[in-house]
Amino acid sequence: MKTIIELFETSVAKFPDNIYLWEKSKGEFAGTTYKQTRTKVLQFAAGLISLGVNKGDRIGLISEGRNQWIISELGILYAGAINVPLSVKLDAQTEMKFRLIHSGCRFVIVSKGQAPKIEEIRNDLPDLEAVIYLDEKEEPLENDLFFCDIVQQGKTLLHDNREIVEERYQSVLPNDLANISYTSGTTADPKGIMLSHLNYAANVLQSGTLMNITPEWKTLAFLPWDHAFAHTACLYCFMHFGASVASLEVGSTPMETLKNIPKNIKEIKPGVLMSVPAIAKNFRKGIESGIRGKGPKAEKLFNHALKIAYKYNGNGFNRGKGLRFIYKPLVTLYDKILFSKIRESFGGELKFFIGGGALLDIELQRFFFAIGIPMCQGYGLSEAAPVISSNALHAIKMGSSGRLVKYMELKIVDSDGKELPTGEKGEIIVKGDNVMLGYWKNPTATAETLRDGWLHTGDMGYLDKDGFLYVLGRFKSLLIGHDGEKYSPEGIEEAIVEQSPYIDQCMLHNNQDAYTSGLIVPNIATINRVLAGKTIQPGTTEAIDFSLKLIQTEIDKYKRDGEFANSFPERWLPATIAILPEAFTEQNHLLNSTMKMVRGKINERFATELQFVYTAEAKNIVNESNKAAMAKWFE
């Protein structure tokens, strides 16, 4: 199979009556079969052709996950056009406008919830001819089109001249573009990743070598559907195997939609879920608060059960091996009386999670493995369509990103491009049919990233003797000591934020400096609670000094003789700290749409603070600069 069209046609022929899509309608989930989905896809594709859509035209798509999302995308592809999938988290005036102008979209398909963003910028988009609304609109404009009307036009064309539609989708070739998928924009301008039909078809086959998906599999796709991970791992991998995908019930607000996740899980009873660290943490919080609600005895028993399971499971790969077997009877008992009950809250059918999008801390992996729903961490890159590796039920090693997919080459190389032996750290580079064609209208970035057919990921990692890949972080975010030694800060940053209730965000910095410094956003709500307990008035000099010392105490826990001593090499811990006057958010563009820190922009925004942390005065956290920043939090 060399195109998404071949992939879908094959699945429809093999699994015509299997449910492909589940969607909430009139209060309950209703299924749409593969055959029914194809009918709808052909109708929409024909409608686009009758509108005058040509091969190679770009069409934007911005909507929450729903049946019409994938029907729209497949319709675009069957018409020979290119989908430009856009995140619902994008800001209209800057991020969305840039992508739509840069890609030159002729049309944009939009849901009711996202329509106001397009309304705001539609007159600033030179190539835009019309907006296609998935839902009804009260006062349509002259160049407004509706999904249902386009489908009607498509039905007419299929009736009168079906050959035109068939010729169009049969003319789609493996190297034709399927998507222009934009990066999250951790640099000034996001790059448009050109992914071909072959890139996706190849990555689906590659992903299938990691685990056996069967037609009975069901998932609830609550991650954004434009996201490379959900796009390939849910929509297309499940399609290839005749399995089914349910869309999350959309609420009237994003928060309401998120609250539908647990409810929809119980209704759909998925066998597997794709997750990201933020959602995994919420699941864990929900489980733990449920246990706490049962009283101290239940909580004590649960914590003991976890401890025993952790010992038995080891790193996953050595589960039950050696002397660990002695814990098996207890693990079996606790599973029966405790963990199986927790699994019921996930619908009772859930076998495992697949984690992607960001590195998942090992403590979360240990927790979910213990309760009998392992979280199989994977690794990928949108530029690789995206799956490169993943843990699977039969081969888990916690802390790793799993084993590599087949039919793809991977090397770990040094800064000169020389391949390094097993166990040595270097840059991860990959080669295969899943590797993008390049960046849209950006030959410079393409030449930097694609060299001799190899995709240079910009990620640091190594392979162990058992073939498991370990990803250590981005080269661009590396701390670089004055002696040239490099270290990835993400693990330290995550630990500080996770372990300290008084620190909300943390970014470490060392660019060939004498020592590492830390930019810290305080958790003012928790600090205020401590101040209230000590009857210190917030905002006073005493409160400011106390708060700064409290934060210093948290950092000192990682240093010699501290509670978390030896967790990380001392030289990469912050020797000086700058308290920041504002948090990193999507609104100020210091977090991208996947909630990752945009380090370059943070460095620019807080250039003065970064200069200050390398002065003698900064050695004492209670300094004028930090006092002024802390005072702002009390305002």
N, C-alpha and C positions, 0 to 999 in steps of 0.2 A: 504494500500500500504506500503510494507516494504522495497522495493529497488528502486533505480533510474530507473532500467529497467522496473519494474512494473508500475512506475509512467509514464514513456514515452509511454509504450505499451498501457496503458489505454487512454492516451490523443490522441494517433494516432487513436485508435478505435472510440473515441468520436468525434474527430475533424479532420478527414483525410484531408479535403480540405481547412481547415483554413490555413492562412499563419503563419508559426512559425518564419521564419528568413527573414529579409530584408537586402540586401547588395547592395552597389553601384556598378553597372556594366555598362560600356559604357556610363557613364555620367548620369545614372538615377538608382533609387532604383528598384531592382527586387525582387520578393518574392519567397520563397521556402516553400511548404506546409509541414504539419506534415508527410503526407504519403511519400512525396519525401525525406524528411530529414531521415526518417527511412530507406529507400532504401539505401541511401548513407552511413548511419551508419553501416548497416549490411555488405555492401561491404567492408568498411574499417576494420571492426572487423574480417571479414573472411580473409582479406589480412594479418592482424596481426597474426591470427592463422596459416595461411600457412607459415608465417615467422618463426614459432616455438615459438610464445609468449605463455607462460603458465599462469595458474591461479596464481595470487599473484605477478607476475613480475611487476617491477616498470618502468614506461615510463614517461620521463620528457616532458613538453609542454611549449614552450616559443614563444609567438606570440601576436601580437596586436589582439584586438577583431575582429573576422570575422566569417563567416559561418563555415569554416574549424576548428575553435577553438572548437566549441561545437560538431561538427561531430567527431573530433579527440577524444575528451574526452569520448563521448558516445561510440565510437568504442572501445576505451581502456576498458571501463567498460563491454561492451558486450563480449569482449574477456576474461573477468574474471580478467583482470589486474588492476593495481592501477595507477591513474594519479598523477604525481607530478607537479602541476601547478606552474610556475615560473613568477615572475614579470618582465616586460620589463625594469624596472628601475634598476635591479640588476647589480652590477659591476661583470664582468666575473671572474677576477682572485681570488677574495676572496669569495664574497657572492654566486655566482652561482656555483663555483667549490665546495664549502663546501656542498651545498644542494644536488648536483648530486652525490658526493662521499658518503655522509652520508646516502642517501636513496638507493644507489646501483642501479641506473637506467641502464637498459640494452640498452635502446634506448632513443633518444631525438628527439622530433618533433619540427621543428623550421621554422619560417617565414624568408623571405629574409632580412627584416630589422634587425632581431636578429641573423642571421647566423654568422656574424663576431665574436660575443662573444663565440659561441660554437667552431668555428674554432680555436680560441685562446687557448682554454683549453682542446680540445677533447683528446689530447695525455696524459693528466694528469688524465684521468678518468678511473680507472682500470676496472670497470664493463661495460663500454660502448662498445657495439658491432658495432653499426652503428648510423648514423644521418639520420633522415627522414626529407627531405626538402618539405615544402608545395609548394614552388615555384621552377621554373627552376634554374639551376646553370650552369655557363659557363664551368667550368672544373671539372667535378665530380671526386671524389677520389674512391678508390676501395670499401671502406665500406660506400659509400653514397647511400641512397635509396630515392626514390621519392614517394610522396603521391599518385600521379596518377598511378604509376606502382603497388603500393600495392593494390589500388582499383581494378586494372585489375586482379591481382592474386586472389583477393577476389571474383570477378565475376565468375572466373573459378571454385573456390572451391564451391561457392553457387550452381553452375550449376551441378557439379559432385557429391558433397556430402554435401548437405544442412544440413543434420542431425547433422553433427559435430558442425556446428555453432550454431544450435538451442540447442543442448545438453549443449554447453558451457554457453550460456547466461542464460539458465534455471537453471543451477547449481549454479548461484550466490545467496548467502544467505544474509539475513539482516545484519549480523555482519561482513560480508566481507568488507575489506577496499575499499573505493572508491577513496579517496585522501590522500596524505600526504601533508599537506598544512603548509608551514613554517611561523613562526612568523617573524615579521619585524626585529628582532634582536636588541632589546633595551638592551640586555645583551650580554655577550661575544659571545656565540654561539646561533644562532637561533634554536628554537625547532620545530621538525616536528610533527604537530598536526595530529593524526590519526582519520580521519572521515570516518565512515562506511556508507554503503548504507542507513541503517536505520536512522542514524543521519540526513542525508539530507531529506529523505522522511518524517520523523517526523517533521522536521523544516518547510517544505513546508506546511504541514497540519496545524501546529501551526500558521504560518504566515497568513494563510487564515482566521484565526479567528479574525484578526485585521481589515480587510477590505474586501469588496467584489470585487474581480477582475472578469471581464466578458470577453468573447471571443473578444469583440470589442477593448479591451485595446491594446494600442501600446506604446512602449517606445523606446527611442534611448539610447543604452547602451554605454555611453562614458567613464564610469569608467573602469579601468583594469579588464578584465574578470577573472583573477586569484584571485582577491580580494573577500574575503568571502561574503561581502555585495552584490556586483554585481552578484556574482556566484549564490547565493541562491535566492535573492530577484528579480533578473531579469530572469536569464536563466531558473531556475527550477520552481519558483512560477508562472511565465507567462506560462510555459509549462503545468503545472497542470491545468490551467484554459482555455487552448486553445487560449491564447492571443499571441501577436507577439512582437519580439525583433529585432530592427534594429542595425546594427553595425556602428560605426563611420567611416567615410571615412578616410583612412590612407593617410597622406601627406608624402612628401619626408623627412621631419624632424618632430620631436615631436611637435615643435611650430606650424608648418603648420597643423598638425593633430588637435591641439587644436583650431586653427582658423576655422576649418571645423564645429565645434559644432553649432554655430548659423545658419549657412547655412543649415546643415543637419536637424536641428530642424524644419526649415520652410518647408523643403521638406517632412519630415515624418509626421509632425503634431501630435506629441505624446500626449497622454492623461495624462501621468505621467512621471516624470523623477527622477532617483536616483541621488542625488548630494552629494557633500562634501563641507565643508566651503570654501575652496579655490576657487572652481568653482562658488559657490553662490555669493561670493564677486565680482568675475569678472562679473557675470550677472548684479549685482547691479550697478557696475561702468559703464557698458555699457548703462544701462537705464538712469542713471543720466547724463552721458555726452550727450546722445541724447536729453534730456530735456534742458540742458544748451545751446545746439546748437540752440534751438528755441528762445533764447533770455531771458532777465531778467524777463519779464512779465510772460512767460510760467513757468519759474523756481519758481517764487513766488507763482503762482497758484498751482503748483505741491506740493510745501512744505506745503501749507495751506491744500490741500486735504489730504496729509499724516497725518497731525496733527489731522484732524477731524476723519479720519479712525482709527488712534491709539486710540482716545478717545472712539469711538464706539466699537472697537474690544476688548478693555480691555486686559485680559490675554488669550483670545480665548474661554475659558470655560464660561466666563460670558458675552460674546459678546451680545450687545444690551439689556442687562438686567438692571433693575432699571432705573435710569434717563438717561442711555445711549441711550434709544430709541429716544430721542429728536434729535440725530444726524442722524437718519436713512434717512430722505429725502435728506440731503446734501451728505451723503455717496452714495446714489443711483445716484444722479446727477453726482458726480465726477467719479463714476464708468463708467457711460455712456459716458461722454465727455473726460475722461482722461485714466483711468486704462484699459478700454477695448481695447484702441488703443495700449497700451503697450503689452497687452496679444497677440495681433496680431503678434508681433515680435517673439513670441514663437509658432507660427503656428496656434494660435486661438483656439486650442482644449485642451490646457494644463489646467488640473484641480488642480493639486498640485504636489509638490516635496516630495520625501521622503529623509530625511537627515540622513546620517550615517557616520561611519568612524571616526568621532571626534565630540566633542560637538560644537554646533552652537550657536554663541552669540545671546542673546535675541533680540537685536536691528535688526539683519538680519531677524529674524523670524517675528518681527513686520512689517518690510518693505514689505516682500513678502505677508503676510496676507493682508496688506492694499491694495496692487495692485490686489488682487483677485486670487493669486496663492500661497496658504499657503504652508509653508515648514514644513512638519510633521517630527519632530525630532524623531529618533529611537535610540535604544541602542542594542548592541550585541557584541559578542566576537567570534572570529574564533573557539575557543574551544567549542562553543555552536551552531555551524553550520550556521549562527551566531545569528539569530534574537531572542531577548529576549523580547523586548517591542517596541511600536511605537505609536506616535500620529496618528490619522486618521481624515478624514474630519468631521466625526460625533462626534469626541471627541479629541479636541485640548486644551492643556494647555501649553502656551509658557513658556519656561524655563525648562519644564519637558521632559522626554524621553518617555512619553506616558504610556498607560496601557499595562499590561502583556499579552503575548500570552496565550491561553488556553492550557491545557494538559501539563503544566510544573509547577513545584513548585519553588517559590522564597522566600528566607528569608533574613532578615537583621540581622546580628549577631555581637556581640561584640568580643573582642580579645580572649575570652575564648570559643567562639562558641555558646554562649547563645543567643537565639532569642530575638530581641528587639521589643518593641511595635511600632505601627504606629507613624510616625513623628520623631522617633529617628534615628540618624545617626550611621551607622556601615558598615561592609563589606557585599557586595551583593553576595549571593551564590545561585546557581540554581541546579535543579535536573530534569531530563527528558530524553526521548529517543533521544533528540538532543545533549546531552552531549558527547563529544569525548570519544574514547576508551583509550586515553592516548597519551604520546609523544613517537615517534618512537625512539627505542634504548636509552631511557632515563628514567629508572625506578625511579630515585631519584626525578626528576622534576614531574613525574606523581604522585608519592606518596604525594608530597607537595601540588599539585593542586587538585587532586581528593581524597576526604576523605569521606568514607562511602557513596559513590555514589553522593556526592555533589561536584559541581564544584565551587571552591573558586576563584572568579573572580579577586581579588586584587583591585577591585574598591570600593570606598566609596559612599554610597547613602542612601536614605530613601524613604519610601512610604507615600504619603499623604492620608488624609481621603477619597478622591475621587478615590483612587486606582491608582494615577499617580506616576510613578517612577522618582525620581530625582537623577541624577548621578553627584557626586561632584568631581571626579578625582581619580587618581591612589594613592593607599596607598604608593607605592614606591616613588612617587614624593612629598609626603606630607612634609610640613614644620612642624618641631617638636620643640616647645619651650623648654626652660630649665626646665619648670614645667611639661613637658610631654603633654601639650595641642597640638592638631594637627590641621592643616589647609591646604586645597588644594590651591596651588599657581596659577593654570591655569587661573582662572578668572582675577586675578590681572595682570598677565603677558600679557594676551590678551588685556586688557584695556589699559595698558601702550603703547603697540605697536600700537594699533588701534588709540589711541587719540593723540599720539605724532609723529609729522612728523620727529623729529630728532633722534628717536630711532627705529632701524630696528629689533632688537631681544633682548629678555630679559629673563633671568632665575633667579628666586629667590632661596635663599639658607638659611636654618636654620636647623641645626642638633643638637638640644638641646643646642643652643647657647644663649647668652644674648640678641641678637637682630637678625633681618633678614637682609641679605645683597643681593645685586643685581649684576649680571653679565650682562653687557650691550654692545651690538654691535651698534655703532652709524650709522645713515643714513648720510653718508658723502656728498652725492650729495645735499641733502636739506640744510645741514649745510653750504656747500660752497656757495649756493645761498644767504643765510643770510649774510655771510661774504662779498660777493661781494656788496650787498646792503649797507653795512656799510664801504665799501672800506678798509676792513682789508685783508691783504695779507695772503692767506692760507699757513699754515706750520710755520708761525712766532710764537714767544712766545705769542704775543697778541692773535693770532688766536686760539692757543691751550687752553689758559686760558679762553677765551670767550666761546669756544665750550663746555668745561667742565661745566662752570657755566650755560650754556643754558640747558644742559642735567639735571643738578641738579634742575633747575627751573621746568622742566617738571615733575619730581618725586614729587616735593613739592606741585604740584597742587592737589595731593591726600591727603595731610596732613591737619591739622587743619587750617581753614580759606582759604584753597585753592579752586580752581574752582570745583574740584571733591571731596571735603571733604566729609567724611562719606560714601564714596562708599565701603570702605573696613576697617576692624579693623586696627587701626594705628600700632599695634605691628607686623603685617605681611607685612607692607610696608618696603622697603629697607632703613635702617638707614645709610648704607654705600654702595658705588658703586665702582665696578671695571670695568673700560673700557677695553674691550678685544681687542687684536691686530688682531684678525681674526674672520670671521663670522662662524656660524654653517651651514654646507652644507652637502649634501649627499656624496660629494667627500672626505671630511675629516672624514666622519662617525659620525658627531655630530648631523646629522638629519638622521632618518631612511627613508625607501622607501615611507612611508606615510607622510613624512615631519614633523614628530614629533621629538622633541628634545630627544636625547639619554642622559639622565641626568647623568648616571653613567660615561659615557665616557667624558662628559663635566667636571664633577668634577675631573676626572683624569687629563685631558689635562690642566686644569687651577688650579691645586692644589696650586701653588705658590700664585696666585691671591686670592684664597679662604682663604689662611692663612693670607694674608695681610689685607683683609677687616675686620678682627677682631683685628686690632691694632689701637692704638690712632691716628697714622698719617693718617689713612684711613678716619677719621671723616670729614676731609675737602677733597672734591672731587678734588680740585686742589693740587695734591700731585705728587711726582716724578714718581711713578709707572704709574698713569693715564696719566701724561704728555708724558711719553715715548710711551705708547700704542696709544695715540691720534696722536702723531707725525707720527707713522707708517701709519695711514690712509691718511695723507697728502702727503706721498711719491709718 
